[in-house]
């Protein structure tokens, strides 16, 4: 099976897919900012997929499409490189993830302030380190007003106007509309049955507990399996 992963990052997921026996090509718009690389990831321009027509059995992405400014162009490119009977599999954030991430924003801020007041320093995860690097760059460019705004209000996660608007943009109905309008038909979709937020404010919660929580307060992501519309 020929698999294309869009938004490969460190290649962690591509490595897992390759272990299943598939031939995997992973691409991203920039190399990961430090950390271990698990699989080779090709850099591309973020618009035109550098492959011939009908090259792949599966095109896969995880939490990527919401970050693409020209989604119509990317979906057109995905259709182009998919084989006639190929599948597109996209894992995407849900309104539940958006809602609970917005609430956990304030828990995260409180934790950070508590660490500062108490004089304690915690080892940052690679994800948090990247977020802090981006934040420092924005502070240098936009000043303290931006910082205060971000403390008081949780900003958008993807290429959308606000966190509140993402409650709609991340909905199943909206994604199905987008896929339908861009030449795809649904094979199946389902929740990932795993709860987490964008801040990892309670990292000690076990996987089994997160599965249980997802049944009560919603899954963080939803999996869409698509094929070309006939």
Sine and cosine of phi, psi and omega as CSV:
sin_phi,cos_phi,sin_psi,cos_psi,sin_omega,cos_omega
0.00,0.00,0.74,-0.68,0.03,-1.00
-0.99,-0.11,0.88,-0.48,-0.10,-1.00
-0.86,-0.51,0.74,-0.67,0.13,-0.99
-0.94,-0.34,0.82,-0.57,0.11,-0.99
-0.96,-0.27,0.80,-0.60,0.06,-1.00
-0.98,-0.20,0.78,-0.62,-0.04,-1.00
0.99,0.12,0.80,0.60,-0.15,-0.99
-0.96,0.28,-0.41,0.91,-0.01,-1.00
0.88,0.48,-0.86,-0.51,0.01,-1.00
-1.00,0.10,-0.09,1.00,-0.04,-1.00
1.00,0.10,0.23,0.97,-0.06,-1.00
-0.88,0.47,-0.75,0.66,-0.03,-1.00
-0.95,0.31,-0.59,0.81,0.05,-1.00
-0.86,0.50,-0.62,0.78,0.03,-1.00
-0.89,0.46,-0.67,0.74,0.03,-1.00
-0.91,0.42,-0.67,0.74,0.00,-1.00
-0.90,0.43,-0.66,0.75,-0.01,-1.00
-0.89,0.46,-0.56,0.83,0.01,-1.00
-0.91,0.41,-0.31,0.95,0.05,-1.00
-0.98,0.21,-0.15,0.99,0.00,-1.00
0.95,-0.31,-0.07,1.00,0.00,-1.00
-0.97,0.22,0.41,-0.91,0.16,-0.99
-1.00,-0.04,0.89,-0.45,-0.18,-0.98
-0.90,-0.43,0.70,-0.71,0.20,-0.98
-0.88,-0.47,0.81,-0.59,-0.02,-1.00
-0.89,-0.45,0.71,-0.70,-0.04,-1.00
-0.75,-0.66,0.40,-0.92,0.06,-1.00
-0.38,-0.93,0.21,-0.98,-0.06,-1.00
-1.00,0.06,-0.23,0.97,0.00,-1.00
-0.38,-0.92,0.48,-0.88,0.05,-1.00
-0.93,0.36,0.44,-0.90,0.03,-1.00
-0.91,0.42,0.62,-0.79,-0.02,-1.00
-0.98,0.21,0.97,0.24,0.00,-1.00
1.00,0.05,0.08,-1.00,0.01,-1.00
1.00,-0.01,0.08,-1.00,-0.07,-1.00
-0.98,0.19,0.65,-0.76,0.12,-0.99
-0.98,-0.18,0.84,-0.54,-0.06,-1.00
-1.00,-0.03,-0.32,0.95,-0.09,-1.00
-0.33,-0.94,0.57,-0.82,0.01,-1.00
-0.88,0.48,0.74,-0.67,0.01,-1.00
-0.84,-0.54,0.84,-0.54,-0.01,-1.00
-0.99,0.13,0.68,-0.73,0.05,-1.00
-1.00,-0.02,0.72,-0.69,0.03,-1.00
-0.69,-0.72,0.02,-1.00,-0.17,-0.99
-0.99,0.13,-0.02,1.00,0.03,-1.00
0.99,0.12,0.01,1.00,-0.02,-1.00
-0.81,-0.58,-0.85,0.53,-0.06,-1.00
-0.98,-0.18,0.87,-0.50,0.03,-1.00
-0.95,0.32,0.83,-0.55,-0.13,-0.99
-0.99,0.16,0.83,0.56,-0.03,-1.00
-0.63,-0.78,0.37,-0.93,0.01,-1.00
-0.96,0.27,0.29,-0.96,0.05,-1.00
-0.86,0.52,0.54,-0.84,0.11,-0.99
0.81,0.58,0.74,0.67,-0.06,-1.00
-1.00,-0.07,-0.40,0.92,-0.21,-0.98
-0.79,-0.61,0.60,-0.80,0.11,-0.99
-0.97,0.23,-0.58,0.82,-0.03,-1.00
-0.68,-0.74,0.71,-0.71,0.20,-0.98
-0.91,-0.41,0.83,-0.56,-0.14,-0.99
-0.84,-0.54,0.62,-0.78,0.16,-0.99
-0.56,-0.83,0.49,-0.87,0.02,-1.00
-0.76,-0.65,0.92,-0.39,0.02,-1.00
0.82,0.58,0.76,0.65,-0.06,-1.00
-0.84,-0.54,-0.72,0.70,-0.14,-0.99
-0.84,0.54,-0.54,0.84,-0.02,-1.00
-0.93,0.36,-0.23,0.97,-0.01,-1.00
-0.99,-0.15,0.02,1.00,-0.09,-1.00
-1.00,-0.09,0.87,-0.49,-0.03,-1.00
-0.90,0.44,-0.74,0.68,-0.02,-1.00
-0.98,-0.21,0.98,0.20,-0.08,-1.00
-0.92,0.39,-0.58,0.81,0.00,-1.00
-0.87,0.49,-0.68,0.73,0.02,-1.00
-0.89,0.46,-0.71,0.70,-0.04,-1.00
-0.91,0.42,-0.68,0.73,0.01,-1.00
-0.91,0.42,-0.57,0.82,0.08,-1.00
-0.90,0.44,-0.66,0.75,0.03,-1.00
-0.92,0.40,-0.62,0.78,0.04,-1.00
-0.88,0.47,-0.70,0.71,0.04,-1.00
-0.86,0.50,-0.64,0.76,-0.06,-1.00
-0.89,0.46,-0.69,0.73,-0.10,-1.00
-1.00,0.06,-0.15,0.99,0.06,-1.00
-0.97,0.24,0.62,-0.79,0.14,-0.99
-0.93,0.36,0.25,-0.97,-0.08,-1.00
-0.82,0.58,-0.70,0.71,0.00,-1.00
-0.98,-0.18,0.36,0.93,-0.04,-1.00
-0.97,0.25,0.20,-0.98,0.00,-1.00
-0.82,-0.57,0.53,-0.85,0.19,-0.98
-0.92,-0.38,0.78,-0.63,0.00,-1.00
-0.85,-0.53,0.88,-0.47,-0.03,-1.00
-0.83,-0.56,0.80,-0.60,0.12,-0.99
-0.99,-0.15,0.83,-0.56,-0.14,-0.99
-0.71,-0.70,0.53,-0.84,0.01,-1.00
-0.91,0.41,0.44,-0.90,-0.05,-1.00
-0.95,-0.31,0.23,-0.97,0.14,-0.99
-0.85,0.53,-0.54,0.84,0.04,-1.00
-0.89,0.46,-0.70,0.72,0.06,-1.00
-0.87,0.50,-0.69,0.72,-0.02,-1.00
-0.89,0.46,-0.69,0.72,-0.03,-1.00
-0.90,0.43,-0.77,0.64,-0.07,-1.00
-0.96,0.29,-0.48,0.88,0.10,-1.00
-0.93,0.37,-0.61,0.79,0.05,-1.00
-0.89,0.45,-0.65,0.76,0.04,-1.00
-0.94,0.35,-0.66,0.75,-0.04,-1.00
-0.94,0.33,-0.25,0.97,0.10,-1.00
-0.81,0.58,-0.68,0.74,-0.05,-1.00
-0.97,0.25,-0.52,0.85,0.10,-0.99
-0.91,0.40,-0.67,0.75,0.02,-1.00
-0.88,0.47,-0.71,0.70,0.03,-1.00
-0.88,0.48,-0.68,0.74,0.01,-1.00
-0.89,0.45,-0.66,0.75,0.04,-1.00
-0.89,0.46,-0.68,0.73,0.01,-1.00
-0.89,0.45,-0.69,0.72,0.03,-1.00
-0.90,0.43,-0.63,0.78,0.04,-1.00
-0.88,0.47,-0.65,0.76,0.04,-1.00
-0.90,0.43,-0.62,0.78,0.00,-1.00
-0.93,0.37,-0.72,0.69,-0.02,-1.00
-0.91,0.42,-0.64,0.77,-0.02,-1.00
-0.98,0.18,-0.11,0.99,0.03,-1.00
0.95,0.30,0.39,0.92,-0.03,-1.00
-0.97,-0.23,0.59,-0.81,0.05,-1.00
-0.87,-0.50,0.71,-0.70,0.03,-1.00
-0.91,-0.42,0.57,-0.82,0.05,-1.00
-0.92,0.39,0.84,-0.55,-0.03,-1.00
-0.98,0.19,0.58,-0.82,0.15,-0.99
-0.95,0.31,0.28,-0.96,0.00,-1.00
-0.87,0.49,-0.59,0.81,0.02,-1.00
-0.90,0.43,-0.71,0.71,0.03,-1.00
-0.92,0.39,-0.61,0.79,0.02,-1.00
-0.87,0.49,-0.67,0.74,0.03,-1.00
-0.90,0.43,-0.66,0.75,0.00,-1.00
-0.89,0.45,-0.64,0.77,-0.01,-1.00
-0.92,0.38,-0.61,0.79,0.04,-1.00
-0.89,0.46,-0.69,0.72,0.04,-1.00
-0.90,0.44,-0.66,0.75,-0.01,-1.00
-0.89,0.45,-0.67,0.74,0.00,-1.00
-0.88,0.48,-0.63,0.78,0.02,-1.00
-0.91,0.42,-0.64,0.77,0.00,-1.00
-0.94,0.34,-0.59,0.81,0.05,-1.00
-0.88,0.47,-0.70,0.71,0.00,-1.00
-0.89,0.46,-0.56,0.83,-0.04,-1.00
-1.00,0.09,-0.59,0.80,-0.17,-0.98
-0.92,-0.38,-0.26,0.96,0.08,-1.00
1.00,0.03,-0.05,-1.00,-0.11,-0.99
-0.94,0.33,-0.40,0.92,0.04,-1.00
-0.87,0.48,-0.64,0.77,0.05,-1.00
-0.89,0.46,-0.68,0.73,-0.01,-1.00
-0.86,0.51,-0.73,0.68,-0.02,-1.00
-0.89,0.45,-0.62,0.79,0.03,-1.00
-0.89,0.45,-0.67,0.74,-0.01,-1.00
-0.93,0.35,-0.50,0.86,0.07,-1.00
-0.93,0.37,-0.68,0.73,-0.08,-1.00
-0.98,0.19,-0.49,0.87,-0.08,-1.00
-0.72,-0.69,0.74,-0.67,0.06,-1.00
-0.96,0.27,0.82,-0.58,-0.03,-1.00
-0.99,0.16,0.14,-0.99,0.02,-1.00
-0.92,0.38,0.47,-0.89,0.02,-1.00
-1.00,0.03,-0.62,0.79,-0.07,-1.00
-0.90,-0.43,-0.43,-0.90,-0.05,-1.00
-1.00,0.05,0.84,0.55,-0.08,-1.00
-0.71,-0.71,0.28,-0.96,-0.15,-0.99
-0.88,0.47,-0.62,0.79,-0.12,-0.99
-0.35,-0.94,0.21,-0.98,0.06,-1.00
-0.90,0.44,-0.60,0.80,0.00,-1.00
-0.90,0.43,-0.68,0.73,-0.01,-1.00
-0.90,0.43,-0.44,0.90,-0.01,-1.00
-0.94,0.34,-0.28,0.96,0.13,-0.99
-0.86,0.51,-0.54,0.84,0.08,-1.00
-1.00,0.07,-0.73,0.68,-0.08,-1.00
-0.88,0.47,-0.45,0.89,-0.01,-1.00
-1.00,-0.07,0.10,1.00,-0.05,-1.00
-0.97,0.24,0.44,-0.90,0.04,-1.00
-0.86,0.52,-0.70,0.72,-0.04,-1.00
-0.87,0.50,-0.69,0.73,-0.02,-1.00
-0.91,0.41,-0.70,0.71,0.00,-1.00
-0.89,0.45,-0.65,0.76,0.03,-1.00
-0.89,0.46,-0.63,0.78,0.07,-1.00
-0.88,0.48,-0.70,0.71,-0.01,-1.00
-0.88,0.47,-0.73,0.68,-0.02,-1.00
-0.90,0.44,-0.68,0.74,0.00,-1.00
-0.89,0.46,-0.68,0.74,-0.02,-1.00
-0.93,0.36,-0.32,0.95,-0.04,-1.00
-0.94,-0.35,0.39,0.92,0.19,-0.98
1.00,0.05,0.43,0.90,0.05,-1.00
-0.88,-0.48,0.46,-0.89,0.14,-0.99
-0.83,-0.56,0.52,-0.85,-0.12,-0.99
-0.98,0.19,0.76,-0.64,0.17,-0.99
-1.00,-0.01,-0.76,0.65,0.10,-0.99
-0.27,-0.96,0.34,-0.94,0.16,-0.99
-0.53,-0.85,0.49,-0.87,-0.03,-1.00
-0.34,-0.94,0.42,-0.91,0.10,-0.99
-0.94,0.34,0.48,-0.88,0.00,-1.00
-0.97,0.25,-0.23,0.97,0.04,-1.00
0.87,0.49,0.68,0.73,0.07,-1.00
-0.58,-0.82,0.78,-0.62,0.00,-1.00
-0.98,-0.21,0.74,-0.68,0.19,-0.98
-0.31,-0.95,0.23,-0.97,0.05,-1.00
-0.89,-0.45,0.05,-1.00,-0.01,-1.00
-0.99,0.15,0.01,1.00,-0.08,-1.00
-0.90,-0.44,-0.19,0.98,0.01,-1.00
0.79,0.62,0.73,0.69,-0.07,-1.00
-0.97,0.26,-0.35,0.94,0.06,-1.00
-0.80,-0.60,0.95,0.31,-0.12,-0.99
-0.92,0.38,-0.29,0.96,-0.07,-1.00
-0.99,0.15,-0.12,0.99,0.03,-1.00
-0.90,0.44,0.78,-0.62,-0.07,-1.00
-0.96,0.29,0.29,-0.96,0.05,-1.00
-0.87,0.49,-0.69,0.72,0.01,-1.00
-0.88,0.48,-0.64,0.77,0.04,-1.00
-0.91,0.40,-0.61,0.79,0.03,-1.00
-0.92,0.39,-0.57,0.82,0.08,-1.00
-0.91,0.41,-0.66,0.75,0.04,-1.00
-0.91,0.43,-0.70,0.72,0.02,-1.00
-0.87,0.50,-0.60,0.80,-0.02,-1.00
-0.88,0.47,-0.50,0.87,0.02,-1.00
-0.96,0.28,-0.37,0.93,-0.06,-1.00
-0.99,-0.13,-0.73,0.69,-0.12,-0.99
-0.87,-0.48,0.11,0.99,0.14,-0.99
0.95,-0.30,0.51,-0.86,0.06,-1.00
-0.98,0.18,0.51,-0.86,0.02,-1.00
-0.95,0.31,-0.52,0.85,-0.04,-1.00
-0.71,-0.71,0.27,-0.96,0.08,-1.00
-0.77,-0.64,0.63,-0.78,-0.04,-1.00
-0.97,-0.23,0.81,-0.58,0.03,-1.00
-0.92,-0.40,0.81,-0.59,0.07,-1.00
-0.93,-0.37,0.84,-0.55,-0.15,-0.99
-0.76,-0.65,0.36,-0.93,0.17,-0.99
-0.69,-0.72,0.19,-0.98,0.03,-1.00
-0.91,0.41,0.70,-0.72,0.06,-1.00
-0.94,0.35,0.62,-0.79,0.00,-1.00
-1.00,-0.09,0.00,0.00,0.00,0.00
